[in-house]
Amino acid sequence: PNLSTEAEILPQTDKGQYDALIAAATFIPKASVFPLGGVRIGAGTGNMGSASWGGGNGEGGIAALMNTPGINSRATAQMAVKAI
């Protein structure tokens, strides 16, 4: 929760140390690895730069990525990662 810069985030995420991610406003670097998926709390996924996420055009990784706009965003994100 206290990581915000690429220099702080990459040593914690560059080798797939975590299966999945729940993030809010922090930009996630392309070199971060999350093999099972990610959830962006709030609208949009523009700050989720990891190459782990699979794209609709068939490019990128295989991990699922979703956003959770609305009142229950945090609870939805937590349940999605728990389901993964």
C-alpha positions as CSV (number, residue, x, y, z in Angstrom):
1,P,0.0,0.0,0.0
2,N,2.9,2.4,0.5
3,L,4.5,1.8,-2.9
4,S,4.1,4.5,-5.5
5,T,7.1,4.9,-7.8
6,E,8.4,2.4,-10.4
7,A,11.6,2.1,-8.4
8,E,9.7,1.0,-5.3
9,I,7.2,-1.2,-7.2
10,L,9.4,-3.2,-9.5
11,P,11.6,-4.9,-6.8
12,Q,8.4,-6.2,-5.2
13,T,6.6,-7.3,-8.5
14,D,9.1,-8.1,-11.2
15,K,9.4,-11.9,-10.6
16,G,5.8,-12.8,-10.0
17,Q,6.1,-12.5,-6.3
18,Y,2.3,-12.0,-6.0
19,D,-0.3,-14.0,-8.0
20,A,-2.7,-11.0,-8.4
21,L,-3.1,-7.3,-7.7
22,I,-5.7,-4.9,-6.4
23,A,-4.7,-1.3,-7.2
24,A,-6.3,2.1,-7.1
25,A,-4.4,5.2,-8.5
26,T,-0.8,3.9,-8.6
27,F,0.6,3.2,-12.1
28,I,1.7,-0.4,-12.4
29,P,4.9,-0.8,-14.5
30,K,5.0,-3.0,-17.6
31,A,7.7,-5.2,-16.1
32,S,5.5,-6.1,-13.1
33,V,4.3,-9.7,-13.2
34,F,0.9,-10.9,-11.9
35,P,0.1,-14.4,-13.4
36,L,-3.5,-14.8,-12.2
37,G,-5.0,-11.3,-12.6
38,G,-5.6,-7.8,-11.5
39,V,-8.4,-5.5,-10.4
40,R,-8.4,-1.7,-10.7
41,I,-10.5,-0.1,-8.0
42,G,-12.4,2.6,-9.8
43,A,-13.2,3.3,-13.5
44,G,-10.8,2.5,-16.3
45,T,-7.6,0.4,-16.4
46,G,-5.2,3.0,-17.9
47,N,-2.8,2.9,-14.9
48,M,-2.5,-0.9,-15.1
49,G,0.6,-1.1,-17.4
50,S,1.7,-4.7,-16.6
51,A,2.4,-6.9,-19.6
52,S,0.6,-9.7,-17.6
53,W,-2.8,-8.6,-18.7
54,G,-4.3,-10.2,-21.8
55,G,-5.8,-7.8,-24.3
56,G,-8.9,-8.1,-26.5
57,N,-6.7,-8.0,-29.6
58,G,-4.8,-11.1,-28.4
59,E,-1.7,-9.2,-27.4
60,G,-0.1,-9.3,-24.0
61,G,-0.3,-11.8,-21.2
62,I,-3.0,-14.3,-20.2
63,A,-4.0,-12.8,-16.8
64,A,-7.5,-11.3,-16.5
65,L,-7.8,-7.6,-15.7
66,M,-11.0,-5.8,-14.7
67,N,-12.1,-2.5,-13.2
68,T,-14.8,-2.0,-10.5
69,P,-16.5,1.4,-10.8
70,G,-19.2,2.3,-8.3
71,I,-19.9,2.3,-4.6
72,N,-18.7,-1.2,-3.7
73,S,-15.5,-1.0,-5.7
74,R,-13.1,-2.2,-3.0
75,A,-15.3,-5.1,-1.9
76,T,-15.8,-6.2,-5.5
77,A,-12.0,-6.1,-6.1
78,Q,-11.3,-8.1,-3.0
79,M,-13.9,-10.8,-3.9
80,A,-12.5,-11.0,-7.5
81,V,-9.0,-11.7,-6.3
82,K,-10.3,-14.1,-3.7
83,A,-12.1,-16.0,-6.5
84,I,-8.9,-16.2,-8.5
